[in-house]
Amino acid sequence: MFKAFKPTLAASIIATTLSFGALAADLEKIHFLIPGGAGGGWDMTARGTGDALVKSDIVDKVSFQNLSGGGGGKAIAHLIETAARQPDTLMVNSTPIVVRSLTGIFPQSFRDLTPVAATIADYGAIVTSVDSKYQTWQDVVDEFKKNPRSVKIAGGSARGSMDHLVVAAAFKGEGFDAKAVRYIAYDAGGKAMAALLSGETQLLSTGLGEVLEMSKGGQVKVLAVTAPKRLPAAPDIPTLVETGNQTVFANWRGFFAAPGTSQAKIDEYNQALSKMYKTEQWAVVRDRNGWIDNYKPDQAFYSFLEDQEKQMGNLMRELGFLK
């Protein structure tokens, strides 16, 4: 695998609360802070995890708050600045917390938070509309060879971040200049998907979990995934590797607590998450989204993040996104 603003609780915040607890739960409540808008990978991961925790009676109540802005930096700054008022909050994040810190999009890094656990991995997907002229990845390659500017790719994250890096690496795997990729950034996966479906762009770079159900329903076509081999949850979707392109990538996702969170609280979270993995409710959420279990508790997660920082820094320099 290759692996300064004043935040305010803007009107765009969406908060909901679920409670199914008929039996005594292990934890009373978790509030999930989501750094992006509805419909993106962070949103799906937080809501899927919360749903599984509640339905399996591990947590009594969960709530969700979408706080987008600053490439995820607004939610991070909010969690740090209001840490004393966030005893039950988990913020979902993923590889971009490393990438955006390296690029300086925001001044904080994972070290300014409390890493709790990595939970899943999601392979990248290159997606088009069902009526697209692109029927295969090779069609895209042929078009790009003629005129790179004619191939517009949407993504639900900022330029130089995850969706951009994955598709840039895919084109680099074909021998093209990664910097020639015409990437159009949108705020979260839902808006990027809307751009694809409206014809604003011809392609979408995203996580497989964000589009697998739409693909199965015939709403979009996934041209390729960045898995090393075809996935049991998506046996009809080809990999880039099959075409001779050696690009393989899985985006981890996980959870962070506010700075200063006690080890006892971190242990409670990990007991709940590790128990969740054994439930039927989690299996349904995971398989529906084509996710891979990738559980790493706090200390292992921290070491993993340090390794990611080195690996992603090397990749970004290779692709020309860092000097």
C-alpha positions in Angstrom: 0.0 0.0 0.0 1.3 3.5 -0.7 0.2 4.4 1.9 -6.5 31.0 12.0 -10.2 31.4 12.1 -12.8 31.5 14.9 -14.9 28.4 14.4 -18.6 29.0 15.0 -21.5 26.5 15.1 -22.7 27.5 11.7 -26.2 27.0 10.4 -24.9 24.1 8.3 -24.4 21.9 11.4 -26.7 18.9 11.3 -27.4 17.2 14.6 -29.4 14.1 15.2 -29.8 11.7 18.0 -30.6 8.0 18.0 -31.5 5.8 20.9 -32.6 2.1 20.7 -31.3 1.0 24.1 -33.7 -1.3 25.8 -30.9 -3.1 27.6 -28.1 -1.6 29.7 -25.5 -0.3 27.4 -21.7 -0.3 28.0 -21.5 3.5 27.3 -24.2 6.1 28.0 -23.5 8.3 25.0 -21.1 9.3 22.2 -21.3 12.5 20.2 -19.7 12.1 16.7 -18.1 15.2 15.2 -17.9 15.0 11.4 -15.5 17.5 9.7 -17.4 17.4 6.3 -20.8 17.6 4.9 -23.5 14.9 4.5 -22.9 12.1 2.1 -19.1 11.9 2.4 -16.9 9.1 3.7 -16.5 10.7 7.1 -20.2 11.1 7.4 -20.9 7.5 6.4 -18.3 6.1 8.7 -19.5 8.1 11.8 -23.2 7.3 11.2 -22.5 3.7 10.3 -20.4 3.2 13.4 -22.9 5.0 15.6 -25.8 2.9 14.2 -24.0 -0.3 14.8 -23.1 0.7 18.4 -26.6 1.6 19.3 -28.4 -1.3 17.6 -26.0 -3.8 19.3 -26.7 -2.1 22.7 -23.1 -1.2 23.2 -23.9 2.6 23.4 -27.2 3.9 24.7 -27.4 7.2 22.7 -25.4 8.7 19.8 -25.6 12.1 18.2 -24.0 13.5 15.1 -22.7 17.0 14.2 -21.5 18.0 10.7 -19.1 20.9 10.9 -17.4 21.4 7.5 -14.9 24.0 6.5 -11.1 24.5 6.1 -10.5 21.1 4.6 -11.5 19.6 8.0 -9.6 22.1 10.0 -12.7 23.9 11.3 -13.8 20.8 13.2 -10.3 20.1 14.5 -9.9 23.6 15.8 -13.4 23.5 17.4 -12.6 20.2 19.2 -9.3 21.6 20.5 -10.7 25.0 21.6 -13.8 23.4 23.3 -12.0 20.4 24.7 -13.2 20.9 28.2 -16.8 20.7 27.0 -16.3 17.6 24.8 -16.0 14.7 27.3 -18.1 12.3 25.1 -17.1 13.4 21.6 -15.3 11.4 19.0 -14.2 13.1 15.8 -14.0 10.9 12.7 -11.0 11.5 10.4 -8.8 9.7 7.9 -5.6 10.0 5.8 -6.4 13.7 5.1 -5.5 14.7 8.7 -2.0 13.7 7.8 -2.0 15.0 4.3 -3.5 18.4 5.1 -1.1 18.9 8.0 1.8 18.2 5.7 0.6 20.7 3.1 -0.1 23.3 5.8 -3.8 23.6 5.0 -4.3 23.7 8.7 -1.7 24.2 11.5 -2.7 21.3 13.7 -1.8 17.6 13.3 -3.0 14.4 14.9 -0.6 15.1 17.8 -2.8 18.0 18.9 -5.7 15.5 19.4 -6.1 12.2 21.3 -5.9 9.3 18.8 -8.5 6.7 19.9 -8.6 4.0 17.2 -8.4 3.3 13.5 -11.5 1.3 12.5 -11.8 0.7 8.8 -10.0 0.9 5.4 -11.8 2.0 2.2 -10.3 1.5 -1.2 -10.4 4.4 -3.8 -12.8 4.2 -6.7 -12.9 6.0 -10.0 -16.5 6.5 -11.0 -18.5 7.7 -14.0 -22.2 8.1 -14.9 -24.0 5.2 -16.4 -24.4 6.9 -19.7 -20.8 8.1 -19.9 -18.7 7.6 -23.0 -16.1 6.0 -20.7 -17.0 2.3 -20.4 -13.6 1.2 -19.1 -10.6 2.8 -17.4 -8.7 2.3 -20.6 -11.2 4.7 -22.3 -10.2 7.3 -19.8 -6.5 6.6 -20.4 -6.9 7.0 -24.2 -8.8 10.3 -23.8 -6.2 11.7 -21.3 -3.4 10.8 -23.7 -5.1 12.9 -26.4 -6.0 15.9 -24.2 -5.5 15.9 -20.4 -7.5 19.1 -20.0 -10.6 17.4 -21.4 -10.8 14.9 -18.6 -12.4 16.6 -15.5 -12.4 14.6 -12.2 -14.5 15.7 -9.2 -13.6 14.9 -5.6 -15.1 15.7 -2.2 -11.9 17.1 -0.8 -9.5 19.9 -1.4 -6.8 20.0 -4.1 -3.7 18.0 -3.0 -5.8 15.9 -0.5 -6.9 12.3 -0.6 -9.3 12.1 -3.6 -6.8 14.2 -5.6 -3.8 12.1 -4.6 -5.5 8.8 -5.4 -6.5 9.8 -9.0 -3.2 11.5 -9.6 -1.4 8.3 -8.5 -3.6 6.3 -10.9 -2.7 8.5 -13.9 1.0 8.5 -12.8 0.7 4.7 -12.9 -0.1 5.0 -16.6 3.1 7.0 -17.2 1.4 10.5 -17.2 2.4 13.6 -15.4 0.3 13.6 -12.2 0.3 17.4 -12.1 -1.6 17.4 -15.5 -4.7 15.9 -13.8 -7.6 18.3 -13.9 -9.1 17.8 -10.5 -12.2 19.8 -9.4 -12.6 20.1 -5.6 -16.1 20.1 -3.9 -17.1 20.3 -0.3 -17.8 16.7 0.6 -18.8 13.6 -1.4 -22.4 14.5 -1.8 -21.6 17.7 -3.8 -18.9 15.9 -5.8 -21.4 13.2 -6.7 -24.0 15.8 -7.8 -21.3 17.3 -10.1 -20.8 14.0 -11.7 -24.5 13.2 -12.1 -25.2 16.7 -13.6 -22.5 16.3 -16.2 -20.3 19.1 -14.6 -17.5 16.5 -14.5 -17.0 13.2 -16.3 -15.4 11.4 -13.5 -15.4 11.2 -9.7 -12.6 10.1 -7.4 -13.9 8.9 -4.1 -14.0 6.0 -1.6 -15.6 2.8 -2.7 -17.9 2.8 0.3 -19.4 6.1 -0.8 -20.6 4.7 -4.2 -21.0 0.9 -3.8 -24.7 0.9 -3.1 -25.3 3.4 -6.0 -23.2 1.2 -8.2 -25.2 -1.9 -7.3 -28.4 0.1 -7.9 -27.3 1.0 -11.4 -27.0 4.8 -10.6 -23.3 5.1 -11.3 -20.5 2.9 -12.9 -17.3 2.2 -11.1 -14.5 1.9 -13.7 -11.8 0.7 -11.2 -10.9 0.4 -7.6 -7.4 0.7 -6.0 -7.6 -2.7 -4.3 -4.9 -5.4 -5.0 -7.5 -7.8 -6.2 -11.3 -7.9 -6.7 -13.3 -7.5 -3.5 -15.9 -10.0 -2.3 -18.3 -7.1 -1.7 -17.8 -5.9 -5.3 -16.8 -8.8 -7.5 -17.9 -7.2 -10.7 -15.7 -4.1 -10.3 -12.2 -4.3 -11.9 -9.0 -3.2 -10.2 -6.4 -0.9 -11.7 -3.9 -3.8 -11.1 -5.8 -5.9 -13.6 -5.1 -3.4 -16.3 -1.4 -3.4 -15.6 -1.5 -0.2 -13.4 0.1 -1.0 -10.1 -1.6 1.7 -8.1 -2.9 0.2 -4.8 -4.3 2.4 -2.0 -6.6 2.0 1.0 -7.7 5.0 3.0 -7.9 4.4 6.7 -10.6 6.0 8.9 -10.7 6.3 12.6 -11.6 8.4 15.6 -10.0 11.1 17.7 -11.0 12.5 21.1 -10.3 16.0 22.5 -6.8 16.8 23.8 -6.5 15.9 27.5 -8.9 12.9 27.3 -8.0 10.4 30.0 -6.6 7.0 29.3 -9.6 5.5 31.2 -12.0 7.1 28.7 -9.9 6.0 25.8 -10.0 2.5 27.1 -13.8 2.7 27.4 -14.0 3.7 23.8 -11.8 0.9 22.6 -13.7 -1.7 24.6 -16.9 -0.5 22.9 -15.3 -0.5 19.4 -13.6 -3.9 19.8 -16.9 -5.4 21.0 -18.7 -3.8 18.0 -16.6 -5.7 15.5 -18.0 -9.0 16.7 -21.6 -8.0 16.1 -23.9 -8.8 13.2 -25.0 -5.1 13.1 -21.4 -4.1 12.3 -21.0 -6.8 9.7 -24.1 -5.4 7.8 -22.7 -1.8 7.9 -19.2 -2.9 6.8 -20.2 -5.2 4.0 -22.8 -2.7 2.7 -20.0 -0.2 2.2 -17.3 -2.5 1.0 -15.1 -1.5 4.0 -12.2 -3.6 5.4 -11.8 -4.1 9.1 -8.7 -2.1 10.1 -8.8 -1.9 13.9 -5.9 -0.4 15.7 -6.3 0.8 19.3 -4.8 4.0 20.6 -1.1 3.3 21.0 -0.9 1.1 17.8 -2.9 3.9 16.1 -0.5 6.6 17.1 2.5 4.6 15.8 0.6 3.9 12.5 -0.1 7.7 12.2 3.6 8.4 12.5 4.4 5.9 9.8 1.6 7.4 7.6 3.2 10.8 7.9 6.4 9.5 6.5 4.8 7.5 3.7 2.4 10.2 2.6 5.1 12.8 2.7 7.2 10.7 0.4 4.3 10.0 -2.0 3.3 13.7 -2.1 6.9 14.7 -2.9 7.0 12.0 -5.6 3.8 13.3 -7.2 4.9 16.9 -7.0 2.5 18.1 -4.2 5.3 18.8 -1.7 8.8 20.2 -2.3 
